[in-house]
Amino acid sequence: MNKLIISHSLKNVELENEIISLRAKNNELETELKFYKSIFKTHSGSVLFNLRIKYKNGKKIWIDKIRCDKNDLLELDNDDEIEEWLKPVKCER
C-alpha cells in the first residue's frame, strides 16, 4: 500500500511539473502571438517585405527598413544588418 501511495504522489508531482511547464510555454506563445499581431497596429502602412524584427534594449520591435531614419537605427541594439544599413551609399557616375 505504501508503495502505491508513493508511486501515486510521484506521478502527481510529475504531472504538476508538466502543467507548470505547459503554462509557461503557453504564456510564451501568447506573448509571441501578441507581438506578431501588433504589426497591424504599429506598421499598417508598411509593406511586410520591408519589416524586420529588431531589438531595442533587449525587447523585440518591428522596424521598417525603408521608413526609418538614422536616429531610429542608432537607438536599436546593434547587429550586422543594422551596421549595413548605417553605411553610406556611394553614388557612382
C-alpha positions in Angstrom: 0.0 0.0 0.0 2.8 2.4 0.9 4.5 1.8 -2.5 1.2 2.6 -4.2 0.8 5.9 -2.3 4.5 6.9 -3.0 4.1 6.0 -6.7 0.8 8.0 -6.9 2.5 11.0 -5.2 5.5 10.9 -7.5 3.1 10.8 -10.5 1.2 13.8 -9.2 4.4 15.8 -8.8 5.5 14.9 -12.4 2.1 15.9 -13.7 2.2 19.2 -11.7 5.6 20.0 -13.1 4.4 19.2 -16.6 1.4 21.5 -16.1 3.7 24.3 -14.9 5.9 23.8 -17.9 2.9 23.8 -20.3 1.5 27.0 -18.8 4.9 28.8 -19.1 5.1 27.7 -22.8 1.5 28.8 -23.4 2.3 32.3 -21.9 5.4 32.5 -24.1 3.4 31.6 -27.2 0.7 34.1 -26.3 3.3 36.9 -25.9 4.8 35.9 -29.3 1.4 35.9 -31.0 0.6 39.3 -29.5 3.9 40.7 -30.9 3.1 39.4 -34.4 -0.4 40.8 -34.3 1.0 44.2 -33.3 2.3 44.6 -36.8 -1.1 45.7 -37.9 -1.3 48.4 -35.3 2.2 49.8 -35.4 3.0 49.4 -39.1 -0.3 49.3 -41.0 1.1 51.4 -43.9 4.3 49.5 -44.3 5.0 46.7 -46.8 5.5 43.5 -45.0 8.6 42.7 -47.0 10.3 45.8 -45.6 9.7 45.0 -42.0 12.3 43.4 -39.8 12.3 42.2 -36.2 15.0 44.1 -34.3 15.7 44.6 -30.6 15.7 47.8 -28.6 17.1 47.4 -25.1 16.6 43.7 -25.4 12.9 44.0 -26.4 11.6 42.9 -29.8 10.2 45.6 -32.0 9.2 46.0 -35.7 11.3 48.3 -37.8 10.6 49.4 -41.4 13.9 49.5 -43.1 12.6 52.0 -45.7 10.8 54.4 -43.4 13.3 54.5 -40.5 16.0 57.2 -40.3 19.5 57.1 -38.9 18.4 58.1 -35.4 15.9 55.2 -35.2 18.7 52.8 -36.2 21.1 54.2 -33.7 18.6 53.5 -30.9 18.4 49.8 -31.7 20.6 47.0 -30.4 23.4 46.6 -32.9 23.6 43.7 -35.3 25.2 43.1 -38.8 22.1 44.1 -40.7 21.8 47.5 -38.9 25.6 48.1 -39.5 25.0 47.5 -43.2 22.0 50.0 -43.2 24.1 52.6 -41.5 26.8 52.6 -44.1 26.6 55.5 -46.5 25.5 54.8 -50.0 28.2 55.6 -52.6 27.0 57.4 -55.8 28.6 56.3 -59.0 28.9 58.4 -62.1 
